Amino acid sequence: MANDQPYRLAGVMGWPVAHSRSPIIHNHWIAEHGLRGAYVLLPVQPEKLEQALRALPVLGIAGCNLTIPHKVDAMNIVDHVDALGQRIGAVNTIVVNADGSLSGRNTDAFGFIQSLYEAGSSWKPADGPACVVGAGGAARAVIVGLLDEGVPDIRLTNRSDHKAVDMAQEFGPRVTAVAWSERHDALAGTALLVNTTNQGMHGQPALDLRLDALPVSALVSDIVYVPLETPLLAAAAARGNPTVNGLGMLLHQARPAFEAWFGQLPSVSPALLHKVLATF
């Protein structure tokens, strides 16, 4: 029975973190599966990240998600990083092991790919090149996910050109850096456009990208989920492109993390989706 189970605590660590919908998602699953536990906000300043992570086993916390700006810095703090996390170069999930050591994982690639398949479009990895905007931790997860799914060619562009060049070299010949000044033309012939930057997020300027060269059949994805329809997605929808917002990625990256802490792989039900959408 649920009352015989140990009480498990998990949370999301970031700075800032008050906007996160993750507590709604995980606490819904805790209740749905009849578990004893809670998922909480863990606001932690960047300079205190190591201190906070090392406190997790002391406090009896099963683990945590990491969000901006901790995903890359945590790589040098945890005791173990799984193979996918090492390839991506960032972790978004921390698991406290029985011996108190910390394991880092990355579930963002899984979450992103699942969101594309659930977008209701006809997109398939083999359809053609993808263009990824941004060169941060989220971009790394998106690129690895697309490579593993078999996307033949990825064009990477970023406001700081050298970051795109460095990342493209790291991920191999299927990833090509495109100068920021050439970003508009880089959309020609693509089957997928992904914004991984915070441009278009509430309080941020819109992504400076013209869609003139983008095929109308191309799927446009924005990993931002506040607001659900960013200026990029609104512009894409207006010209007839299928679109997918960042909510699906948020929901699906949470599933394997929840399983790691609570021992149950949850699903994204209509009830959960309704609960999360009600917060916007």
Beta strands, then each sheet from edge to edge (+ up, - down):
strand 1: 8-14
strand 2: 37-43
strand 3: 61-66
strand 4: 80-81
strand 5: 93-96
strand 6: 102-105
strand 7: 130-133
strand 8: 154-157
strand 9: 175-178
strand 10: 192-195
strand 11: 219-222
strand 12: 243-244
sheet 1: 2+ 1+ 3+ 5- 6+ 4+
sheet 2: 9+ 8+ 7+ 10+ 11+ 12+
end
